[in-house]
Amino acid sequence: MSTLSTTSLPGGTWTLGDLEVTRFGYGAMQLAGPGVMGPPADHDGALAVLREVVELGITHVDTSDAYGPHVTNRLIREALHPYPDSLHVVTKVGATRDEHGGWPPARQPEALRRSVHENLDTLGLDVLDLVNLRLGDATGPLAGSLAEPFEALVELQRQGLIRHLGVSNATAEQVAEARTIAPIACVQNRYNLAHREDDALVDELAGLGIAYVPFFPLGGFSPLQSSALSAVAARLGSTPMSVALAWLLRRSPNVLLIPGTSSTAHLRENVGGAALPLSEQDLADLDGIGAAG
């Protein structure tokens, strides 16, 4: 298929490794059922969202075979395969799911090899554009060496099954360690207006030409709440969530957004919100949120 136009999307594009992607992307996690388990309540609606992603010109879709499990990858394949030449699907490995909906780690080399092959199968691909190694747990990053699992992914990259590598839910020290083993194209960590622990890392990666991809850009399971955020939104005649997305795109040119939704209307609202112009006063007021946190 031909490459789609991305000129109307906020933020322009970023080169992820050697892959040009729109800075405004889409995260598929919310397409699975409650608790990111099982199928969606509206199967056709989920397919419609994914097709709208492509129609809007978004070229960066984030997923994981652990979502469902297997649900979002199969939805992506059903909706979009054969994929447009411009579309790049990023996935992650390093965790599985249990019968209680938990996310037990699966970072042994054999588990990672199995997960990579499962992603290839469910997405219908011969090679994965980018694979993030998920570290830490539900509480956040945890200190410790990533050498063994990361080297297992590097071997799969050498075999031609993965184009680019990244890390997720990682400490700054783990990011640095990964870079001593192999080049990384992105870091995917929790970051938003209220959770700014990675400020220094965002800036460091920008200088290195490495993308920073915030997960939970709108707060995740606990939406962002701030009187300053609400005040800026009211002043602009917009919504707090639109302001939060627009701030992230202004934060640094290496920030790539992957907000998720299971609604086409909300998807379009997110795109429009991220394009919201912010004044210097708006930015100063919003920066105060992170300083207060």
Secondary structure as UniProt FT lines:
FT   TURN            7..8
FT   TURN            10..11
FT   STRAND          13..16
FT   TURN            17..18
FT   STRAND          19..22
FT   STRAND          26..27
FT   HELIX           29..31
FT   HELIX           34..36
FT   HELIX           43..55
FT   TURN            56..57
FT   STRAND          60..62
FT   TURN            65..67
FT   TURN            69..70
FT   HELIX           71..80
FT   TURN            85..86
FT   STRAND          88..93
FT   TURN            99..100
FT   HELIX           109..123
FT   STRAND          128..134
FT   TURN            138..139
FT   HELIX           147..158
FT   TURN            159..160
FT   STRAND          162..168
FT   HELIX           172..181
FT   STRAND          186..190
FT   TURN            197..198
FT   HELIX           199..208
FT   STRAND          211..215
FT   TURN            217..218
FT   TURN            220..221
FT   HELIX           227..236
FT   HELIX           240..251
FT   TURN            253..254
FT   HELIX           264..274
FT   HELIX           280..292
//
